[in-house]
Amino acid sequence: MFTRSRLFYSLAVPLALSALLAFRPTADTRETRELPAFSAVQLGTNAKVIVRQGSPQRVVVEADPADLLKLQTEVVNNQLRIHTELISTQVGSLKLWEKRTRLAGPVVVYVTLPTVRGLAVSSSGRLQADTLSASQLALSVSSSGRLLVGQVQASRVRAVLSSSGQLDIRQLRADTLVAGVSSSGGLTAAGTCGYSSVGVSSSGHLNTAGLAVEVCQARVSSSGSCQVNVARTLDARLSSSGSVLVSGHPQITSRGSGRVRQL
């Protein structure tokens, strides 16, 4: 009996310690980083970033300890850059290629900042923001990642997608929207806007059917497609097999070899 008891405790104690370590508080995987002031955020690695507009400024990272060491956060030209180390391979003075190291596990970065002027994704990660207010706001995706913005109120918004990723603006209230897609990705915007200038090249798709606009200029080339919702006037310039689908009853001026079709 004594031998069995010793055996039981010798097995149970390590297992209990392992369980406690597995379910201990995540203080060692949550890190607050002190950084200079910034008004823009760029994601350059396979992480998830959640942006909230407010005060005080704060950057908190949740990750495995190994990934905490890999993840770099720095402020350059008023922009918070979130990325990992850049590794290059070269022979002599000839650089063959370079790439950033990937994060092994799920990494979440919580960013709070008072003023937001720009959000960008240049990786396979995901950046999302719920409610933003700004005079001018720049949004961009140049990768296979995704940028998702909830409510935006601004005077002027510029949204650019130059990759196979996705850029979504769920609810926009703006005077002017300038949006462009030059890739195989997709850009979607809904809400209300006074004037929009939209452009699509390559095989990309731009969908602003849910964005009620008074005046719109659309430029579509190659096999790209564009959906717009216009009340007053639409100026469409098309080349190659590009197409524009229009909802609403605007006065339409069309030039080029593409097609404008009213829904």
C-alpha positions in Angstrom: 0.0 0.0 0.0 2.8 2.4 0.9 4.5 1.7 -2.5 1.3 2.4 -4.3 0.8 5.7 -2.4 4.3 6.8 -3.2 3.7 6.0 -6.8 0.4 7.9 -6.9 1.9 11.0 -5.4 5.0 10.8 -7.6 2.8 10.9 -10.6 0.1 13.3 -9.3 2.3 16.1 -8.1 4.1 16.7 -11.5 0.7 16.5 -13.3 -0.8 19.0 -10.9 2.1 21.4 -11.3 1.8 21.1 -15.1 -1.9 21.9 -14.8 -1.3 24.9 -12.7 1.4 26.2 -15.1 -0.9 25.6 -18.1 -3.8 27.6 -16.4 -1.8 30.2 -14.6 -2.6 33.9 -15.3 -1.3 35.1 -18.6 0.8 38.0 -17.2 3.9 36.5 -18.7 2.3 36.5 -22.2 0.9 40.0 -22.0 3.3 42.9 -22.4 2.8 46.6 -22.5 5.2 48.5 -24.6 6.2 52.1 -24.0 6.6 54.0 -27.3 6.7 57.6 -28.6 3.5 59.3 -29.8 2.1 58.1 -33.2 -1.0 58.7 -35.3 -0.7 55.8 -37.9 -0.3 52.1 -37.6 1.3 49.7 -40.1 1.1 45.9 -39.7 3.9 44.0 -41.3 3.7 40.5 -40.0 1.2 37.6 -39.5 -0.4 39.0 -36.4 -3.9 40.4 -35.5 -4.1 44.1 -34.5 -7.1 45.7 -32.9 -7.1 49.5 -33.0 -9.2 51.7 -30.7 -9.3 55.5 -30.9 -9.0 57.0 -27.5 -6.7 58.1 -24.7 -4.2 57.5 -23.3 -2.0 56.0 -26.0 -1.2 52.3 -25.3 0.3 49.3 -27.0 -0.3 45.8 -25.5 0.9 42.6 -27.0 -0.5 39.1 -26.2 1.7 36.3 -27.4 3.7 33.2 -26.5 7.0 34.3 -24.8 9.0 33.3 -27.9 6.8 35.4 -30.2 7.0 38.4 -27.8 10.8 38.3 -28.4 10.3 38.1 -32.2 7.7 40.9 -32.5 9.1 44.4 -33.0 7.2 47.6 -32.4 8.8 50.9 -33.3 7.7 54.4 -34.2 9.1 55.9 -37.5 7.8 59.2 -38.9 4.8 59.2 -36.5 3.8 55.7 -37.6 3.7 52.6 -35.4 5.3 49.8 -37.3 4.6 46.2 -36.1 6.9 43.6 -37.7 9.5 41.0 -37.1 13.2 40.7 -38.0 14.2 41.0 -41.6 16.5 38.2 -42.7 18.4 38.4 -46.0 20.5 35.8 -47.9 23.4 37.0 -50.0 26.5 35.7 -51.8 29.3 38.2 -51.6 27.8 41.6 -52.3 24.8 40.2 -54.2 21.6 40.0 -52.1 19.5 37.0 -53.3 16.4 37.6 -51.3 15.1 38.9 -48.0 12.0 38.1 -45.9 10.7 38.6 -42.4 10.5 35.8 -39.8 7.0 34.4 -39.2 5.4 34.3 -35.8 4.8 30.8 -34.6 1.5 31.2 -32.7 -1.5 33.5 -32.4 -0.3 37.1 -31.6 -2.8 39.9 -30.8 -1.7 43.6 -30.5 -4.1 46.0 -28.9 -3.4 49.6 -29.9 -5.1 52.7 -28.5 -4.3 56.2 -29.9 -6.0 59.6 -29.7 -5.6 60.6 -33.3 -5.8 58.2 -36.3 -4.5 59.4 -39.7 -3.6 56.1 -41.3 -3.9 52.3 -41.1 -1.9 49.9 -43.3 -1.4 46.2 -43.8 1.7 44.9 -45.6 1.5 41.3 -44.5 -0.8 38.3 -44.2 -2.1 39.6 -40.9 -5.4 41.3 -40.0 -6.0 44.8 -38.7 -9.3 46.0 -37.5 -10.7 49.2 -36.0 -14.2 49.8 -34.7 -15.0 53.5 -34.7 -12.8 56.2 -36.2 -13.1 60.0 -36.5 -10.6 62.0 -38.5 -10.3 65.0 -40.9 -8.2 62.9 -43.3 -7.7 59.1 -43.2 -5.5 56.9 -45.3 -6.2 53.1 -45.5 -4.1 50.7 -47.5 -3.5 47.0 -48.0 -0.4 45.8 -50.0 -0.4 42.1 -49.2 -2.7 39.1 -48.7 -3.9 40.4 -45.4 -7.2 42.1 -44.4 -8.0 45.6 -43.1 -11.5 45.9 -41.6 -12.9 49.3 -40.4 -16.3 49.7 -38.7 -17.6 53.2 -38.5 -15.6 56.0 -40.1 -16.5 59.8 -40.0 -14.0 61.9 -42.0 -13.7 64.8 -44.4 -11.6 62.8 -46.9 -10.7 59.1 -47.0 -8.2 57.5 -49.3 -8.4 53.7 -49.6 -5.9 51.7 -51.7 -5.6 48.0 -52.3 -2.6 46.8 -54.3 -2.6 43.1 -53.5 -4.8 39.9 -53.2 -6.0 41.0 -49.8 -9.3 42.6 -48.6 -10.2 46.1 -47.5 -13.6 46.7 -45.9 -15.2 49.9 -44.7 -18.5 49.0 -43.0 -20.1 52.4 -42.4 -18.5 55.5 -43.9 -19.6 59.1 -43.6 -17.3 61.4 -45.6 -17.2 64.3 -47.9 -14.8 62.6 -50.3 -13.7 59.1 -51.0 -10.7 58.2 -53.2 -10.5 54.4 -53.7 -8.4 52.2 -55.9 -7.8 48.5 -56.5 -4.8 47.4 -58.6 -4.7 43.7 -58.0 -6.9 40.6 -57.6 -8.2 41.6 -54.2 -11.4 43.2 -53.2 -12.4 46.6 -51.7 -15.9 47.2 -50.2 -17.4 50.4 -48.7 -20.9 51.3 -47.5 -22.4 54.4 -46.0 -22.8 57.9 -47.4 -20.4 60.2 -49.3 -20.7 63.4 -51.3 -18.1 62.7 -54.0 -16.1 59.5 -54.8 -13.3 58.8 -57.3 -12.8 55.1 -57.8 -10.5 53.1 -60.0 -9.8 49.5 -60.7 -7.1 47.9 -62.8 -6.1 44.3 -63.2 -8.7 41.7 -62.1 -9.6 43.4 -58.9 -13.1 44.2 -57.7 -14.4 47.3 -56.0 -17.9 47.2 -54.5 -19.4 50.5 -53.3 -23.0 49.5 -54.1 -23.8 50.1 -50.4 -22.2 53.6 -50.5 -24.7 56.3 -51.5 -22.8 58.9 -53.5 -24.0 62.2 -55.1 -21.2 62.4 -57.8 -18.8 59.7 -58.9 -15.9 59.3 -61.2 -15.0 55.7 -62.2 -11.9 54.5 -64.0 -11.8 50.8 -64.9 -9.2 49.0 -67.0 -8.2 45.4 -67.8 -10.7 42.9 -66.5 -11.6 44.7 -63.4 -15.1 45.4 -62.2 -16.7 48.2 -60.1 -20.1 48.6 -58.5 -21.3 52.1 -57.6 -24.5 53.7 -56.2 -24.8 57.3 -57.6 -27.7 59.8 -57.2 -26.7 62.7 -59.6 -23.8 62.2 -62.1 -21.5 59.4 -63.1 -18.4 59.9 -65.3 -17.1 56.5 -66.3 -13.9 55.8 -68.3 -13.3 52.2 -69.4 -10.7 50.3 -71.3 -10.2 46.7 -72.2 -12.9 44.5 -70.7 -13.6 46.6 -67.6 -17.1 47.1 -66.4 -19.2 49.3 -64.1 -22.5 48.4 -62.6 -24.6 51.3 -61.5 -27.5 51.5 -59.0 -29.5 54.7 -58.7 -30.5 57.0 -61.5 -27.6 59.3 -62.3 -26.8 61.1 -65.5 -24.1 58.9 -67.0 -21.2 59.9 -69.2 -19.3 56.9 -70.5 -16.1 56.7 -72.6 -14.0 53.7 -73.7 -14.4 50.1 -74.8 -15.8 48.7 -71.5 -19.4 48.4 -70.4 -21.6 50.4 -68.1 -24.7 48.6 -66.9 -27.5 50.1 -64.8 -29.1 47.8 -62.2 
